[in-house]
Each structure stands twice: as structure tokens, then as C-alpha cells.
């Protein structure tokens, strides 16, 4: 993997760059649609490519390990071959789902014991097994196995956890560096900064992660319930420590406003279930602001969903029709809203990139944060 | 509406024709995907047109009347404008849903009292109100308000019901002929033959319906649980009475084999929820036969779903991937399987048409019925 930093905004730390993987290039800043179980929910692969213009998607190691299982993915020739997405893929480490979904989890130095939330089966994840699993899934970018601390989190717990995450990182790196990709293309490993909302822990963690000199770095443990100000403060602080010549990935963030603010702080990569999950509940992100399409006011609005955004779903279907579909629990409603929201997220980071290249990001961001946050 | 009968097969009663409406032409024999509440479930409008190659879709009057409601459809400018489908639409009369879905229904000479299955609200449908409702929905082809008798059905009940359906037909025709389409294009009314599985009742009904000389005729009250032999016998009998120069629509039929057999008997139009409903449950109709994609045997089959059928969904996605999606209850599974099944149904009637035009339908049908009915 290669990262070329092309430009940094004149009045912020916002950056424009290009990541090159064996499955193609990614223009940063970028948003990565979440394809939990090998599918971005309610969206066809060609829609991801042609309508949404996604450049990289995410897969969840926990879900893929449970279903369809590693044997199937390996027989298919890796996740790209299995789901037909031939552009870059990033997988998380599965840790977040173990902590948020699984039953009877027990974290020990060696790894994490847990039971499947689906069938109660018992499993044990270790830094080494998670590297092997992600080798088999075959994502271009894979994540270190960490503990994502909840919010709020006691200082002592956060400190101990962060040190364990660091020890686990060493084990991840050892295993990763002594193994190879299975399908003829290269993979890269991103370590993850932890430390909850404690600045000194974040400093220690970021310095440790930076010292490993991997090809990219991630910031975890944020967007887990803390105030946005804390998230911004920690992100700002960590971005000041992580090397500038490598991409920075802020995990699980966030609203359109969160993304714009964190681009300004020097983040290059984002992922979040919000655009797809909220779409299925009828919350639309548009170039004009946020729409709750279930609201009665849209029932006889026969204007296109988001004409300024462009594209099939946003210009062909009307707000009134989409409201009918969503309130009637019709699958097509989830399909249309998911395309709308993801197209908007990709548009937003693409516009941010243009503004960065024009040294106009900071002032554009101020206007845009207000616009995309307003409720219509 | 105009119907041009182009050719009748040399060795069966199978016919190839063209129906012309103000929203375009339909090549018969044709299958009409069911778009219950203004959406063919899990399928985008452009997929219906470009991938599935649907020429006409169905709308359900009962569902559309309940949601979004007539005021919204009228404000949108009719169903075509509301859902963006600009090719022909046919609406049923709502009667079938009143009998199968609604609560506390009471049939009287004047019409049917019932309560909504969704919110318990009370409603009263009459032949006149159903004409007005379908005028407002704005389908190109609308159906008479009938009673669809269940199976089994006592002879006395079937006889009385058939006579009431005939009286209701007169009221439908009176109301229809004294009103006009609301949106600047013409609509046409199809009467419906009833009579359960009693040949003499079917004779009376078909003769009565034929005497009305409408632009097309429908056969109802079949595919409601009776043996396939009874369905074929009644269809054969009724097709012998209905005029040859008008399209014949067999309502709610059926499996691929049912459709081929009834084309041979002289039916021109079909609709059924089977391809979409069964798709969502993992049952695939393919050019090679029927697949239960939930079956373990498909989990590591990484061949395309139906390469011979062609098209995006059938050639891009593999059986193993689709099995994973369906068993994981992923929306994309319903999307892919729905496109596969509808594309297959439209391909099947298109192939039938070619064979009819080549005077080769009867023998092709014998081979094809076996092929499309076999379980893979």
C-alpha cells in the first residue's frame, strides 16, 4: 500500500491524498460504506460503484467469521471474489462486535472468549487468530486486534486496556509480518490508537502506534457515546502525533458534520453504519440538510429526493413516493434511502477533497457543517 | 386499447399478439410482475425496465387505496407519476384482498363491507366505488369488481355468486362508461369469468362476459387451491368461449409450468406473486430448473446463478454468495433473487412468443415444462 499526500489545506490540517492498493486507488479524504456481512445492506454492487461511487468498502470480521464462515470465503478465493467487489476492502478486527454483540465475553491477556450472539457457540479470538482470519478474508487493509473501551471508562481501566492493546499490537505485527496474503495481492495492517478520553493516555498510545511505522494508522475508541467536543479534542490531539505521511483512519465516525470537522483535524478515512442504518429508518442525508421522510409533511411532496446531488435514486424518485415506501415497510424504500445517503456521504468527502485542493476547505466547511446539519 | 392477434400456433391454441395502450405496447403472451403497493418488492423501477424487461406491471387496488391513499395518488397525477413507472399498468379490483386479507367482511348485493387488516378502519366497496377508485389510480387496464369464490365451493354458492358477479359487472360497466380517465390517457375495463370448477357455470359466465364485448377478458377464481387439472380444464373450456380477437388474462397464475400449459390453451396475460414472494424465501426459478438456494449444497457453488438467462443479477452474483445473503436475511438476497425470478418469467413468456411465431410452441412446451419444473 502506498500513500501520496497531495495537498494540505492552507487554513486547517485537512489533507488530500491518494492511497494505492492492489485493488486500485482511493482518493482521500474518503468515506467507506459498511458492508457488514459481505454486503452493503440493500445496495447492489454495481450501484455501489456506478451510483454511489464508493472507492473502498468495509467488511466486519466478526460477522464474516460467523457467516458464511472462513472455509467458504477461502474456497471462493477471498472476500473480493465471494461478493464480486473488485475494489479495495478494509476489514475491522472483529473486536468491536465481540464487545458490543457477543455474549459471555471474557477478556484475558491471551485474547477474548465469547459466545456467538446468533447460536451461542463458543469462540476464542487472539491477536494471532485475528490476523489469520483477516488474511483469509483477504481485505486490502486489515486492522489490529484491540480493546475498544466503552464510554464512560475509568482512567485506570482505560490505561490498563491501552497497554494491553499495545501488547496485542506487537503480537498482531509479529503474526502479520511472518505470514503472507493468500490470494496473490498484498495486505497491510493498521494499528489502532486507544486511550478513551484521556489526553495523556492518547499521547502514549499514539506515540507507541507511530513508533511501529506501519503504512497507515487508526484512531479507535471514539464515537462510542462521548460528547462530540471530546471526540474532536482527542482526534485533534492524536492527529498532532501520528505521522503526516501516512493515512489516518477515524473508526466509526460519524454524522456529516463529524466527518467535516475531523477532516479539518487531519483525518483521511472514515466509516460508519449511520448512512445505511438510518436510511432504513427513513432518515435521509441530503445536500440541503436532514429529512425524516416519515414526517407527514413529505407525503404530498412530489419533488425529487435530492436533485442537487444527482444520480438515479436522488432524481428519479420523489420524496412523497419514498415516504410511502418507508412507512409501508417496503424493501424498495430501504434501497432508495440507502443509495441516497451513501451517495451523499461520498459526494461530501469528494467536495471536501476539491475544497482542500483549492485551499478553501476551512471556510467551505463552516458553511457546509450548518447546511448538512439542519433539519428540513 | 387495441389488440392485434398476430399468430396462433399450428398445434395448440397458443397465440402471439400485441396490446397497444396509451403507455406503450405489450407483446403477448406476457407475464405482469405484481407491484402490490406501487412497488414490485425489492426491485428498482429501472431494473424492471432494463434488466427484467417488464412491459406491464400490476397494482393492487386494495393496498393502494389503504396506502398511500387515493388523495396522494391523485395529487401525484396517478400511479404512473407517483411511482415513476411510465409503461402500462393493470390494477385488480381489490376484491381478492377484501376476501383474503380484510376482517369482518360482509358481502351484500350492494357491495362489500369490511375492516382494514392494518388499522381496523371500516370500508364499503361497491362496483361503482371500485370503478371510481381505479379511475383515480389511473391504470391502463382496470378490472371489474367480482366475487372470487374460494376452493372448494358448493355449487349453489358458486352459482349465486357468479350471478351476482354478473350483476356487479353491469354496474361496473355503467359507471365506467359514464366516467372518463383523469389524467389524459384512456383506460379499459376487463370483465372476469367466475364459476368455480363447475363447467356449466363457467359456460354461463363466459358467455355473459363475452356478450359485453369489452376490449379484453379475464378468467378469475382459479389458482385458489384446486388441482392443476381442474385449472387447466376450466381455462381450456373458458378460452373456447371467450372471443379470439381479444386478450385473455388468467388471474393469479402461476408456476412456470402452469403458465406454459395455459398459454397452450389460449391465455395471453398472467400475473402472480410467486416469482417475487418465493424469491424472498430463497426459491429460484432458472432456465435449468428450480433451486432452493437455502439448501446446503449451494454453499460452495461459486458459479453464476443462471448464466444462460443472462443479465446482471443472474451472471454477476454466484449461487454461494446468494445463499449466504438469503440465509443471513440480507436485503440484497431478496433483491437479487427477485430480479432473477422476474427476469426468468419474462424470458419464459418471450421464448414462448418466439416459438408460437415459429409454429413450434407445442413441442417446445413439452420439453420446457419438464425442464423448468425439475428441482436442481
Interface residues (C-beta under 8 A of the other chain):
Chain A: X37 X38 X39 X40 X41 X42 X43 X44 X45 X46 X67 X68 X71 X72 X75 X76 X77 X81 X82 X83 X84 X299 X300 X302 X312 X313 X316 X317 X318 X320 X321 X324 X325 X327 X328 X330 X331 X332 X334 X335 X336
Chain B: X37 X38 X39 X40 X41 X42 X43 X44 X45 X46 X67 X68 X71 X72 X75 X76 X77 X81 X82 X83 X84 X299 X300 X302 X312 X313 X316 X317 X318 X320 X321 X324 X325 X327 X328 X330 X331 X332 X334 X335 X336
